[in-house]
């Protein structure tokens, strides 16, 4: 084996088996990242915001800190008798952070308060240990969201979650339904059950009718690459194991991120942001790994629990028409719950990151949903 390959493999194996503090004490010299560099990159992104912005850390009762953005329209004066609008709360997906909403936050905070936060274990939020049990890991995420809400004193909210954030937002809405005025799921991860990978015989008694393979949109290259290691390592271990080659690896596998934001940044700001978000000590991705059967499937599929949402809770599911996430899960949700209060919307010419691929249409649809609340 090539020595360089052996070194990378050993580093990834160490991360998988120990995740110990001793490893992370010397890895910063190997990986060109730090929380300070993440802070600098985030600041460059947030400098694009025109509305009033308050960026801070919200401390939870257990002393974990949640990186939080609050936005409102600049110099807005409301009549004293006008009731405050229900705030929109945005929850990012796996490996993301608040910076990815940069195309959406100004527009969506024009008529109501907007909050975005880094999920526990991601971005600039605290990175505590997560249990290996799927239900317990999910509960840790959900309880951190509820404690965050309590710390901010938000009575209710329009809750929007993308990908993993959509899965966790649904779990939150099931457990704390009185706090959610409208649930918006954007290309949510973890809804369908994992299908059979090949046609299998149903019985051994002469029945020759097999189980059909469920067809889904083809997975992008970067998803396949991560899927190759997710069963053995934390999903993004390869980025950390790549050391000084990590940023180039992100650019190679996710060149779309640079393209999605190229009119805002001519350089590698967004891919650098993705790199620094995920080259830190793994935490949230450990929780994700506990909940995931593989990158595409959840151990506890949400379709099995979505009926627990109150029938009176409005739910809108937005999918990119070109996404690898199967929108048929949305159709299944419509069949499971109150059809009059459940909608599925496909955004044309959008892939998984709907909010960045078609920001104007995404913002228009979300704003319309928010206006239906108040």
VEXBA-683293 format. One line per 10 residues: number of its first residue (from 1); their letters; for each residue x, y, z of C-alpha. Coordinates in nm, 4 decimals. Example, Ala and Ser with C-alpha at 12.3 -4.5 7.8 and 13.67 -1.06 7.14 Angstrom:
REM residues 2
1) AS) 1.2300/-0.4500/0.7800; 1.3670/-0.1060/0.7140
//
This chain:
REM residues 374
1) XXXXXXXXXX) 0.0000/0.0000/0.0000; 0.1216/0.3462/-0.0810; 0.2480/0.5171/0.2414; 0.0283/0.8208/0.1831; -0.2767/0.5983/0.1409; -0.1862/0.4054/0.4527; -0.1513/0.7254/0.6530; -0.4912/0.8539/0.5432; -0.6560/0.5194/0.6182; -0.4967/0.5042/0.9625
11) XXXXXXXXXX) -0.6098/0.8563/1.0464; -0.9676/0.7820/0.9452; -0.9630/0.4579/1.1429; -0.8368/0.6424/1.4503; -1.1234/0.8899/1.4200; -1.3764/0.6100/1.3854; -1.2508/0.4070/1.6799; -1.1575/0.6679/1.9359; -1.2585/1.0256/1.8542; -1.0332/1.0930/2.1538
21) XXXXXXXXXX) -0.9081/1.4313/2.2631; -0.5496/1.3162/2.2169; -0.6063/1.2803/1.8434; -0.7630/1.6210/1.8101; -0.4809/1.7842/2.0058; -0.2418/1.7320/1.7161; -0.4755/1.7219/1.4177; -0.5132/2.1019/1.3877; -0.1545/2.1171/1.2613; -0.2522/1.8616/0.9948
31) XXXXXXXXXX) -0.5826/2.0192/0.8978; -0.5758/2.3830/0.7764; -0.8783/2.4830/0.9807; -0.9823/2.6302/1.3133; -1.2889/2.7843/1.4718; -1.1234/3.1202/1.4122; -1.1064/3.0556/1.0371; -1.4695/2.9412/1.0407; -1.5627/3.2628/1.2211; -1.3780/3.4716/0.9613
41) XXXXXXXXXX) -1.5444/3.2945/0.6700; -1.8877/3.3204/0.8289; -1.8338/3.6937/0.8871; -1.7513/3.7426/0.5189; -2.0780/3.5721/0.4231; -2.2907/3.7604/0.6746; -2.1474/4.0920/0.5530; -2.3819/4.0533/0.2541; -2.6900/4.0946/0.4744; -2.8691/4.4284/0.4379
51) XXXXXXXXXX) -3.1331/4.3973/0.7105; -3.0700/4.4408/1.0816; -2.8700/4.1416/1.2022; -2.7927/4.0214/1.5531; -2.5425/3.7355/1.5538; -2.4750/3.5756/1.8890; -2.4484/3.2553/2.0894; -2.7489/3.1355/2.2890; -2.6400/2.9399/2.5968; -2.8514/2.6390/2.6894
61) XXXXXXXXXX) -2.9069/2.5203/3.0494; -2.6313/2.2581/3.0109; -2.3931/2.5334/2.8909; -2.3917/2.4187/2.5284; -2.4001/2.7194/2.2965; -2.6070/2.7563/1.9815; -2.4841/2.9963/1.7133; -2.7856/3.2141/1.6349; -2.8799/3.4826/1.3834; -3.1780/3.7135/1.4324
71) XXXXXXXXXX) -3.2886/3.9334/1.1433; -3.5543/4.1999/1.1050; -3.6327/4.4658/0.8486; -3.4071/4.7676/0.8786; -3.5524/5.0664/1.0664; -3.9038/4.9287/1.0639; -4.1615/5.1120/1.2749; -4.4807/4.9268/1.3525; -4.8018/5.0812/1.4833; -4.8481/5.0018/1.8498
81) XXXXXXXXXX) -5.1722/4.8158/1.7813; -5.0212/4.5867/1.5136; -4.9750/4.2329/1.6397; -4.6231/4.0937/1.6003; -4.5751/3.8478/1.3170; -4.4935/3.4846/1.3915; -4.1164/3.4412/1.3472; -3.9683/3.2142/1.0816; -3.7061/2.9733/1.2155; -3.4712/2.8101/0.9625
91) XXXXXXXXXX) -3.2877/2.4832/1.0342; -3.0044/2.3827/0.7990; -2.9176/2.0347/0.6787; -2.6321/1.7905/0.7349; -2.2884/1.9499/0.7194; -2.4327/2.2992/0.6813; -2.4620/2.6164/0.8832; -2.6371/2.9530/0.8976; -2.4244/3.0917/0.6125; -2.5998/2.8744/0.3557
101) XXXXXXXXXX) -2.9205/3.0800/0.3942; -2.7475/3.3941/0.2655; -2.9705/3.4123/-0.0440; -3.2874/3.3920/0.1620; -3.2525/3.5742/0.4921; -3.2883/3.9339/0.3736; -3.6018/3.8672/0.1700; -3.7704/3.6453/0.4270; -3.7060/3.8893/0.7135; -3.8749/4.1808/0.5364
111) XXXXXXXXXX) -4.2127/4.1277/0.7006; -4.1392/3.9179/1.0105; -3.8551/3.8256/1.2465; -3.6277/3.5527/1.1153; -3.4047/3.3229/1.3164; -3.1418/3.0836/1.1854; -2.9112/2.8736/1.3982; -2.6343/2.6180/1.3679; -2.7641/2.2828/1.4850; -2.5970/2.1409/1.7934
121) XXXXXXXXXX) -2.2740/1.9780/1.6797; -2.2532/2.1719/1.3526; -2.1117/2.5049/1.2381; -2.0070/2.7278/1.5259; -2.2404/2.5711/1.7825; -2.1031/2.3565/2.0649; -1.9829/2.0100/1.9697; -2.0763/1.7740/2.2533; -2.0661/1.3925/2.2429; -2.3685/1.2177/2.0915
131) XXXXXXXXXX) -2.5002/0.8728/2.1861; -2.4764/0.5866/1.9382; -2.8450/0.4995/1.9800; -3.0598/0.6473/1.7009; -3.3533/0.7513/1.9213; -3.1278/0.9057/2.1861; -2.9237/1.0975/1.9286; -3.2430/1.2339/1.7712; -3.3714/1.3323/2.1139; -3.0512/1.5232/2.1911
141) XXXXXXXXXX) -3.0923/1.7277/1.8741; -3.4618/1.7939/1.9379; -3.4166/1.8879/2.3030; -3.1429/2.1349/2.2085; -3.3903/2.3037/1.9707; -3.6554/2.3233/2.2430; -3.4081/2.4623/2.4980; -3.2944/2.7143/2.2369; -3.6579/2.8212/2.1828; -3.7119/2.8563/2.5562
151) XXXXXXXXXX) -3.3939/3.0610/2.5959; -3.5141/3.3035/2.3275; -3.8679/3.3167/2.4658; -4.0351/3.2293/2.1354; -4.3968/3.1273/2.1990; -4.4491/2.9788/1.8539; -4.2829/2.9779/1.5156; -4.3042/2.8877/1.1513; -4.0489/2.6072/1.1483; -3.8551/2.5414/0.8265
161) XXXXXXXXXX) -3.6035/2.2608/0.7958; -3.3860/2.1473/0.5052; -3.2702/1.7873/0.4611; -3.1567/1.6619/0.8051; -3.3050/1.9841/0.9439; -3.6402/1.8790/0.7957; -3.6219/1.5435/0.9703; -3.5413/1.7073/1.3043; -3.8031/1.9810/1.2533; -4.0669/1.7108/1.2033
171) XXXXXXXXXX) -3.9541/1.5280/1.5163; -3.9666/1.8578/1.7063; -4.3167/1.9366/1.5768; -4.4388/1.5931/1.6895; -4.3049/1.6480/2.0402; -4.3875/2.0191/2.0737; -4.6834/2.0779/1.8409; -4.8132/2.3846/2.0248; -4.4953/2.5721/1.9297; -4.5250/2.5202/1.5533
181) XXXXXXXXXX) -4.7715/2.7337/1.3551; -4.6697/2.5881/1.0177; -4.4135/2.3202/0.9351; -4.2138/2.3683/0.6132; -3.9942/2.0793/0.4995; -3.7443/2.1419/0.2215; -3.6160/1.8260/0.0510; -3.6342/1.6464/0.3872; -3.4020/1.3559/0.4596; -3.5024/1.0376/0.6358
191) XXXXXXXXXX) -3.8698/0.9954/0.5446; -3.9009/0.6748/0.3365; -3.8132/0.3267/0.4494; -3.5104/0.1793/0.2803; -3.6343/-0.0282/-0.0170; -3.5137/-0.3712/-0.1197; -3.1979/-0.3362/-0.3270; -3.2927/-0.6179/-0.5603; -3.5927/-0.8331/-0.6537; -3.6442/-1.0976/-0.3885
201) XXXXXXXXXX) -3.8755/-1.3960/-0.3774; -4.1615/-1.3326/-0.1365; -4.2166/-1.6953/-0.0354; -4.0594/-2.0331/-0.0879; -4.3842/-2.1955/-0.1948; -4.3863/-2.1448/-0.5671; -4.4563/-1.7689/-0.5694; -4.2340/-1.6134/-0.8319; -4.3536/-1.2541/-0.7999; -4.0729/-1.0485/-0.6510
211) XXXXXXXXXX) -4.0497/-0.7133/-0.4755; -3.9920/-0.4349/-0.7249; -3.6969/-0.2090/-0.6862; -3.7989/0.1423/-0.5891; -3.6667/0.3853/-0.8476; -3.5145/0.7113/-0.7278; -3.3317/0.9930/-0.9010; -2.9612/0.9098/-0.9458; -2.7381/1.0041/-0.6558; -2.4783/1.2734/-0.7261
221) XXXXXXXXXX) -2.1116/1.1758/-0.7202; -2.0413/1.3401/-0.3855; -2.3218/1.1432/-0.2172; -2.1860/0.8162/-0.3592; -1.8372/0.9053/-0.2411; -1.9549/0.9761/0.1115; -2.1745/0.6654/0.1130; -1.8643/0.4570/0.0500; -1.7207/0.5531/0.3885; -2.0260/0.6282/0.6020
231) XXXXXXXXXX) -2.0692/0.2695/0.7193; -1.7137/0.2566/0.8533; -1.6381/0.6130/0.9559; -1.8104/0.9333/1.0486; -1.9547/1.0624/0.7197; -1.7092/1.3490/0.6743; -1.4002/1.1783/0.8151; -1.2399/1.1832/0.4720; -1.2336/1.5645/0.4753; -1.0404/1.5659/0.8018
241) XXXXXXXXXX) -0.8188/1.2742/0.7053; -0.7211/1.4583/0.3864; -0.5414/1.7154/0.5997; -0.4035/2.0007/0.3872; -0.5784/1.8528/0.0825; -0.9194/1.8822/0.2518; -1.0219/2.2195/0.1029; -0.9343/2.0970/-0.2457; -1.1382/1.7841/-0.1841; -1.4458/1.9938/-0.1021
251) XXXXXXXXXX) -1.3911/2.2011/-0.4176; -1.3621/1.8844/-0.6232; -1.6678/1.7058/-0.4897; -1.8890/2.0112/-0.4321; -1.8083/2.2585/-0.7135; -2.1814/2.3299/-0.7256; -2.1582/2.5311/-0.4052; -1.9253/2.7795/-0.5683; -2.1576/2.8066/-0.8689; -2.4705/2.8552/-0.6562
261) XXXXXXXXXX) -2.3224/3.1640/-0.4926; -2.0853/3.2909/-0.7628; -2.2659/3.6230/-0.8042; -2.2006/3.6947/-0.4351; -1.8465/3.5612/-0.4091; -1.5969/3.5263/-0.6909; -1.3599/3.3203/-0.4790; -1.3981/2.9976/-0.2800; -1.5778/3.1587/0.0140; -1.8710/2.9158/0.0193
271) XXXXXXXXXX) -1.6673/2.5990/-0.0291; -1.4249/2.7262/0.2358; -1.7246/2.7748/0.4651; -1.8391/2.4164/0.4020; -1.4862/2.2922/0.4649; -1.4372/2.4801/0.7924; -1.7841/2.3767/0.9145; -1.6942/2.0115/0.8688; -1.3209/1.9915/0.9349; -1.3690/2.0620/1.3054
281) XXXXXXXXXX) -1.4054/1.7956/1.5732; -1.6959/1.5746/1.4612; -2.0041/1.5954/1.6795; -2.3313/1.6504/1.4963; -2.2207/1.4104/1.2251; -2.1674/1.1480/1.4974; -2.5312/1.2004/1.5938; -2.6304/1.1780/1.2281; -2.4354/0.8568/1.1839; -2.6220/0.7097/1.4812
291) XXXXXXXXXX) -2.9560/0.7953/1.3167; -2.8627/0.6895/0.9632; -2.8874/0.3488/0.8018; -2.6693/0.5015/0.5319; -2.6481/0.8563/0.3983; -2.9821/0.8248/0.2218; -3.1898/0.6402/0.4794; -3.2885/0.6817/0.8433; -3.2982/0.3986/1.0955; -3.6260/0.5468/1.2199
301) XXXXXXXXXX) -3.8009/0.6593/0.8995; -4.0218/0.9617/0.9519; -4.3024/0.8236/0.7359; -4.3672/0.5798/1.0197; -4.4309/0.8696/1.2595; -4.5662/1.1571/1.0538; -4.9219/1.0570/1.1523; -4.8356/1.1801/1.5023; -4.8375/1.5396/1.3805; -5.1651/1.7071/1.4818
311) XXXXXXXXXX) -5.4120/1.6935/1.1898; -5.4673/2.0669/1.2381; -5.0982/2.1552/1.1835; -5.0384/2.2962/0.8330; -4.7515/2.1220/0.6558; -4.5845/2.2188/0.3285; -4.3147/2.0057/0.1654; -4.0900/2.1685/-0.0951; -3.8801/1.9555/-0.3274; -3.6316/2.0361/-0.5986
321) XXXXXXXXXX) -3.7608/1.8867/-0.9233; -3.4043/1.7684/-1.0014; -3.3158/1.6560/-0.6489; -3.1880/1.3100/-0.5588; -3.4362/1.3127/-0.2691; -3.7494/1.1240/-0.3730; -4.0508/1.3579/-0.3658; -4.2896/1.0621/-0.3580; -4.2450/1.0692/0.0207; -4.4348/1.3975/0.0130
331) XXXXXXXXXX) -4.7207/1.2288/-0.1732; -4.7235/0.9579/0.0928; -4.7479/1.2205/0.3669; -5.0484/1.3753/0.1916; -5.2198/1.0357/0.1993; -5.1333/0.9764/0.5647; -5.2573/1.3026/0.7148; -5.5109/1.5814/0.6633; -5.4937/1.6397/0.2885; -5.6415/1.9888/0.3060
341) XXXXXXXXXX) -5.3585/2.1094/0.5275; -5.0752/1.9197/0.3570; -4.9181/2.0423/0.0345; -4.6335/1.9208/-0.1837; -4.4623/2.1753/-0.4105; -4.1914/2.1020/-0.6678; -3.9506/2.3815/-0.7557; -3.8446/2.3598/-1.1196; -3.4754/2.3531/-1.2088; -3.3734/2.3006/-0.8480
351) XXXXXXXXXX) -3.1710/2.0183/-0.6979; -3.1362/1.9257/-0.3295; -3.0320/2.2748/-0.2209; -3.3564/2.4316/-0.3419; -3.3016/2.7542/-0.1481; -2.9737/2.8220/-0.3326; -3.0598/2.6800/-0.6749; -3.3771/2.8853/-0.7185; -3.3676/3.1430/-0.4386; -3.6241/3.3838/-0.5883
361) XXXXXXXXXX) -3.8882/3.1137/-0.6339; -3.8022/2.9547/-0.2993; -3.8336/3.2888/-0.1214; -4.1623/3.3643/-0.2973; -4.3147/3.0308/-0.1978; -4.1937/3.0504/0.1630; -4.3091/3.4103/0.1984; -4.6524/3.3129/0.0723; -4.6692/3.0329/0.3283; -4.5635/3.2685/0.6076
371) XXXX) -4.8252/3.5233/0.5044; -5.0906/3.2535/0.5332; -5.0056/3.2296/0.9040; -5.0345/3.6037/0.9739
//
